[in-house]
Amino acid sequence: MPETGNGKYDVDLVDETFDSSQSASYHLSIQIEPDRLSFCVVNTVVKKYVVLRSYPLTIVSPQSSIVSASRTVFENDEMLRLNYKSCSHLWVSPRYTFVPEHLFSPSEAEQFLTFNQGALAGEQPLSHHSRAAQAHHVFSCPDGLMILLRMYHPHIHFIHHSKPFIESVVAETQTGMAIYFYSGWLDIVVVKNKKMLFYNSFQINAPADSVYYLVGVANMFDIPLLSTSLMCAGNLKQMPPEIAILKNYVGQMVECEPLHAVTYSHCILEPFRRNFINLINSYRCES
């Protein structure tokens, strides 16, 4: 089977005001994860999301296929190749670590990452700061993917998926707990007094795994789950067993809300905003 994306999007929401000739006034946010490439476009003049499009990717090997599949999508979608005012890439991967502000040095980023995640094979270490976490996110991205993205967008800014999730949870609650479901793993974040106390990713092989990790983290921080509103995010419609089990252990489950610094096209309805909440919120994480 060739390494390729299927070349057909399954989400295509384009506002009638989108004008490719005005792309120099737009911001492009791209999100790439193991089985999907998605992007959205913000009109920075009127602060409005005008495009949300998403492609499933055909994956046959870990990293090389992501690069090959993403290349096919770029070659087939002219919207991804326009000249934008700015561009960011949200890389979704459980390979990352946090380094406290007072300990971080850019020259030691790779050392921090390999100590926690093992040797980097064909990947480049990256990092950025998070005020909410009071730490630096250190992560890695495949060399081939970075080359591809920079070929079309030389000044692209790389962001790890954990940053917009943390920022959105901190924006929504003073103190709380949130969970984000991905394909094969989940992330849990604990926030207290608008600061991140805990963030980690956990591999899930069965629906009950989500309860095991959630209860374990809650016990660690003395969080009474039965009287807690647990914030949830991700494509929740594809996770019914996990959601059904979690409902027996928490007082209430609420979906994370996208940040409201910008407006949305009438065609980008609320369910889509929530399913792609990290991608949409990443525009707020540029600095």
HELIX and SHEET records of a PDB file:
HELIX    1   1 SER A   20  SER A   25  5                                   6    
HELIX    2   2 SER A   64  ASN A   76  1                                  13    
HELIX    3   3 GLU A   78  ARG A   81  5                                   4    
HELIX    4   4 GLU A  101  LEU A  103  5                                   3    
HELIX    5   5 PRO A  106  GLU A  108  5                                   3    
HELIX    6   6 ALA A  109  GLN A  117  1                                   9    
HELIX    7   7 ASP A  143  TYR A  152  1                                  10    
HELIX    8   8 SER A  162  GLU A  172  1                                  11    
HELIX    9   9 PRO A  207  MET A  220  1                                  14    
HELIX   10  10 LEU A  225  SER A  227  5                                   3    
HELIX   11  11 LEU A  236  GLN A  238  5                                   3    
HELIX   12  12 PRO A  240  LEU A  246  1                                   7    
HELIX   13  13 GLU A  270  ASN A  275  1                                   6    
HELIX   14  14 ILE A  277  ASN A  281  1                                   5    
HELIX   15  15 SER A  282  CYS A  285  5                                   4    
SHEET    1   A 6 VAL A  11  VAL A  14  0                                        
SHEET    2   A 6 LYS A  48  PRO A  56 -1                                        
SHEET    3   A 6 ARG A  36  ASN A  43 -1                                        
SHEET    4   A 6 TYR A  26  GLU A  33 -1                                        
SHEET    5   A 6 SER A  86  TRP A  91  1                                        
SHEET    6   A 6 HIS A 157  HIS A 160  1                                        
SHEET    1   B 3 VAL A  11  VAL A  14  0                                        
SHEET    2   B 3 LYS A  48  PRO A  56 -1                                        
SHEET    3   B 3 THR A 263  TYR A 264  1                                        
SHEET    1   C 3 TYR A  96  PRO A 100  0                                        
SHEET    2   C 3 ALA A 135  PRO A 142 -1                                        
SHEET    3   C 3 GLU A 123  SER A 130 -1                                        
SHEET    1   D 5 LYS A 195  GLN A 203  0                                        
SHEET    2   D 5 TRP A 185  LYS A 192 -1                                        
SHEET    3   D 5 GLY A 176  PHE A 181 -1                                        
SHEET    4   D 5 SER A 229  GLY A 234  1                                        
SHEET    5   D 5 GLN A 252  GLU A 255  1                                        
END                                                                             
